[in-house]
Amino acid sequence: MKIRALCVMKNESDIIEQTLSDALRWCDEIFLLDNGSDDDGWQRVQSMSKLEPRIIPVGCDLTPFHDGIRARLYNANAAKAAGGDWWCRLDADEFYVDDPREILVKTPDEYFSVWSASISYYFTDIDAERYFASPDLFNDDVPITEKCRYYLNHWSEPRFFRHDPTIGWQHTDGGFPRAVWSRPAAPMRIPIRHFAYRSPTQIQKRLDTRRTSPGMPSEFSHEMVKEWAMSVTQVRNVGYFAGTPDETVPDSWKSRIVPAAALDYDAHDGVLVINEDLMPPIPQPWSPFKVWAMRIRSELKRASIVPSGRWRS
């Protein structure tokens, strides 16, 4: 069994080396596509690939970002896979808590995909105090786990799917092949640490990139949210991220500061809070309506209409 990861990146220089080093614990190959970075992240990837052949820079695609861009990576490399192999959608800011190989090797053949339990880390008021007191604590060379300690698990979506030469993946299918939504998914989830908001410099770059992207607003409307802190704080009460849509992406990184008291704390003791009630249920093949609805829900996440949370019938 081989695991091949598909990663699309843009302006991830502060974290991409850490992400790839962590993924090499369990990946046999990592295919990367750059979507027009203007930092030195792509150069870092190329340097790593010279020392580690499992890291494979495929090239640059300057078209406006859309979720289906990952199909290009898959179609260019699908012929290398064989029966029993798995494909992973590896985001450039995600780290796997455990070795996913241990779960995948035990996944019964009747299941086509495996979903994540996304542990989302936020930049908090406590982090802001630390930053203003000592900005160096959030430099790029500081390990990501030392910069980000406050999180909330409130989302889940597919992350792995089996290789099947009979399925196709068109760019119009979105972030996953259509088969992911129509075939059975395993009942267990693989925990992932997701570091989307890591430091004031990175958050500002993230907001600026999305605000000026040709892909706005369709692909980045999930950043167009008013009262961000309140939306995150209320997740536990209402069961989902009830963000009020805004007309544009905010101008300042300070808009992304969240009260630490509303989140869980990662003490690096191996204990993480997984909120099954805040994650959408994994759709099962005997419920075609849920399969359809979960696909729609995942797409609406990007529009901040139903970004995350428990299932609502």
Disulfide bonds with the S-S distance in Angstrom:
none
